[in-house]
Amino acid sequence: MLSPVTDADGAPFWEYARRGELRVQACASCGELRFPPRPCCPHCQSFASEWRRVSGQGRIWSYVVPHPPLLPDYAEQAPYNVVVVELAEAPRIRLVGNLVAQAGARLDSVPPERIRIGARVQVVFHEGGLPQWVLERS
């Protein structure tokens, strides 16, 4: 499995994820949530920031099902999905991940025909803190 490449701005995101928490950067001056993390607020230009916990609920905004050829570590699980999830608390924030049957499941654990734009999802964390998504039970 690939490891995330972290920088000073994004490192807290991955540290919280390793603890099983989904947090996004927020401006400590105006309160606007932002992702990806960056040093300056694009709304008020403040350099003050904090990390706010969010529910991890969202909706599938888009998805793709890649087919081989792929990176060798992922080819065995192809075809699998890659989803873009719009967060419930901040619809302008969209995170990329995989829709899986349960935390830590294989990337191909949800058949592509079960994926729908607008489907409600909840974040789960694979060991090491990689955010993944599961369908919410209705």
C-alpha positions in Angstrom: 0.0 0.0 0.0 1.2 3.5 -0.8 2.0 5.8 2.1 0.9 9.4 2.1 3.4 12.1 1.3 3.2 14.7 4.0 4.3 18.3 4.3 4.2 20.7 7.2 0.7 21.9 6.4 -0.9 18.4 5.8 1.0 16.5 8.5 -1.7 17.1 11.2 -4.4 15.6 8.9 -2.5 12.3 8.7 -1.7 12.3 12.5 -5.4 12.7 13.3 -6.3 10.0 10.8 -3.8 7.6 12.4 -5.9 8.1 15.6 -9.1 7.4 13.7 -10.3 11.0 13.5 -11.3 13.0 10.5 -10.3 16.6 11.0 -10.0 19.4 8.5 -8.1 22.7 8.8 -10.1 25.7 9.7 -9.3 29.4 9.8 -8.9 30.5 13.5 -10.0 34.0 12.4 -13.1 33.6 10.2 -13.9 29.9 10.9 -13.9 28.8 7.2 -13.1 25.1 6.8 -10.5 24.4 4.1 -8.9 21.5 2.3 -6.3 20.8 1.2 -4.4 22.3 4.2 -2.4 25.4 3.5 -0.8 28.2 5.5 -3.1 31.0 4.6 -6.9 31.3 4.6 -8.2 31.9 1.1 -11.2 33.9 2.4 -9.7 36.3 4.9 -5.9 35.8 4.4 -5.3 35.0 8.0 -2.4 32.7 8.9 -4.1 31.5 12.1 -5.5 28.0 11.8 -6.8 25.1 13.8 -8.0 21.5 13.1 -11.7 20.7 13.6 -13.1 17.3 13.9 -15.9 16.6 11.4 -18.5 13.8 11.4 -17.0 11.9 8.5 -20.4 11.8 6.8 -20.7 12.8 3.2 -22.0 11.9 -0.2 -20.4 10.4 -3.2 -19.8 13.4 -5.5 -18.0 11.4 -8.3 -16.2 8.1 -8.9 -14.2 6.2 -11.3 -13.3 2.5 -11.7 -9.7 2.1 -12.9 -8.7 -0.9 -14.9 -5.2 -2.3 -15.5 -2.5 -1.4 -16.2 -2.1 0.0 -12.7 0.6 0.3 -10.1 1.7 -3.3 -9.4 0.6 -3.2 -5.7 -3.0 -2.5 -6.8 -3.4 -4.5 -10.0 -4.4 -7.6 -8.1 -7.5 -5.8 -6.7 -8.6 -4.3 -10.0 -11.1 -3.2 -11.0 -11.7 -1.2 -7.9 -13.3 2.2 -7.2 -11.9 5.6 -6.4 -14.6 8.0 -5.0 -14.7 11.7 -4.4 -16.7 12.4 -1.3 -18.3 15.8 -0.5 -18.3 16.3 3.3 -21.7 16.9 5.0 -20.4 19.9 7.1 -18.5 21.5 4.2 -19.8 20.7 0.8 -17.0 22.6 -0.9 -14.5 20.1 0.7 -14.1 16.9 -1.3 -11.9 14.1 -0.3 -10.6 11.2 -2.5 -10.6 7.6 -1.3 -12.1 4.2 -1.8 -15.5 2.8 -1.1 -15.0 -0.4 0.8 -17.4 -3.0 2.5 -15.8 -2.3 5.9 -12.6 -0.8 7.4 -9.5 -2.5 6.0 -11.4 -4.5 3.3 -9.9 -5.0 -0.1 -10.3 -2.1 -2.6 -12.6 -4.4 -4.8 -14.9 -5.3 -1.9 -17.8 -3.1 -3.2 -19.0 -4.1 -6.7 -19.0 -1.1 -9.0 -22.7 -1.5 -9.8 -23.5 -0.6 -6.1 -21.9 2.8 -6.4 -24.2 5.8 -6.9 -23.6 9.5 -7.2 -25.2 11.0 -4.1 -25.0 7.9 -2.0 -24.4 8.6 1.7 -21.1 7.4 3.1 -19.2 7.4 6.4 -15.5 7.5 6.8 -13.6 4.5 8.3 -9.9 4.2 8.7 -7.6 1.5 7.4 -4.7 0.6 9.6 -2.1 3.4 9.4 -4.8 6.0 9.1 -5.8 5.9 5.5 -9.4 7.3 5.2 -11.8 5.0 3.4 -15.6 5.2 3.0 -18.4 2.8 3.6 -22.1 3.1 2.5 -24.3 4.4 5.3 -27.0 2.0 6.3 -30.5 3.4 5.6 
